[in-house]
Amino acid sequence: MLILAINLGSTSSKYAVYRDTEPVFVETIRHPKEELAVFPDIISQKEYRRDAVMRGVAEHGVELKSLDAVVARGGLTRPLPGGTFVIDRAMLEALNDPKAAKHASSLSGIIAYDIAEGLGVPVFTVDPVVTDELEPLARVSGYEGIERVSIFHALNQKAVARAAAAKLGKPYDQLNLIVAHMGGGISVGAHRGGRVIDVNNCLDGDGPFSPERAGGLPVVAVLDLCFSGKYTRKELYDMFVKKGGFYSYLGVNDGRKAEEMADAGDEKANLVLDAMAYQVSKEIGACAAVLSGRVDAVVLTGGLAYSKRLTQAISQRVSFVADVMLFPGENEMLALVEGALRALRGEEEAKKF
């Protein structure tokens, strides 16, 4: 089966065509900031982004009419269970909601629906970022009226959990795993029986700090900043979500550059790198407690998992929990295609929104 996968970022458009699980091509368009600047918001980029993807597919010699399905990364709709979903009109309306439409992942689904509708083929999303399988205990925050929510790297976490299960020779739904996705944001999930029963919300400021995000911060110190009169809400949001972590300490948001600084003798860079490994390890330890210490494997994934320094530092702290498995990078395009294939082959029933 020939499947088009779409995964949009704030300034990039990733798209690929797979024949079953073999890539025909995988491409990334880097959109110039000056071209994006003419659009008031990300949702208004629909035609611009869609046309760029369609041109790219044609340039690779693939006829759109030959596609069997389209699949896209899931957007910020209401909370959903994990799995493969049909993008229908109800989901399309949710993706177009002003709150959801602020994120590029929502535009992925909108464009995928548009292309698939014109071709008359199925369109899916797989393990969206709003995948929510939290147990009631995990939702309690500590203050009435504020509930912990599940927003995390569900697509990659679930994909590498299945890959780890295959290596262990057992079904994913019969294992207890802790998966740490380490990239621009860091999410650590407790997977029990195929469900992510607890995970930090790395989008909204929870868990370990990362190259760009501040992670969990002392509440009173944050309140002091909020009422200092020095910053607007947007400025504070950008500080904590886009300019936190490595960037706030070292002025770089690239883990490789931070390691170069540390290797050159920068003591602050050494401290910050060690602190990030320390915080990820603490989060893994917390997930081990959630799973009552019965853990089949700890899985490290994401772009930062290419770092031997980071993975070794974490492994030294958490190997007592379970064996540590490495799946560096994030093959989200293949994960999307595999989810679509499971639905098309009848191996998994595609859910309705």
Secondary structure, 3 states (H helix, E strand, C coil): CEEEEEEECCCEEEEEEEECCEEEEEEEEECCHHHHCCCCCHHHHHHHHHHHHHHHHHHCCCCHHHCCEEEEECCCCCCECCCEEECCHHHHHHHCCCCHHHCHHHHHHHHHHHHHHHHCCCEEEECCCCECCCCHHHHEEEECCEECCCCCCHHHHHHHHHHHHHHHCCCHHHCEEEEEEECCCEEEEEEECCEEEEECCCCCCCCCCCCCCCCCCCHHHHHHHHCCCCCCHHHHHHHHHCCCHHHHHHCCCCHHHHHHHHHCCCHHHHHHHHHHHHHHHHHHHHHHHHCCCCCCEEEEEEHHHHCHHHHHHHHHHHCCCCCEEEEEECCHHHHHHHHHHHHHCCCCCCECC
